[in-house]
């Protein structure tokens, strides 16, 4: 996902995965993906498309961002389990 061929470059996908800021309007959108994805609407996607962001780029960066957030959550959970089991 991060290293393969895509519409977006590897650096952008890695940045999205790690939660690093990207250019607007992508940054605002990806922050919403990470923190309030249940609030995303068609208007959010339309705003990106109106700004010239290709649908494939939106898809790739959304997936990279969501996977990164999930991995961070998993690591926090595993660390908590380790602390609980060891404490």
Secondary structure, DSSP 8 states (H G I E B T S, - for coil): --SS--SS-HHHHHHHHHT---STTHHHHHHHHHHHGGG--HHHHHHHHHTT--HHHHHHHHHHHHHHHHHHHHHHHHHHHHHHHH-
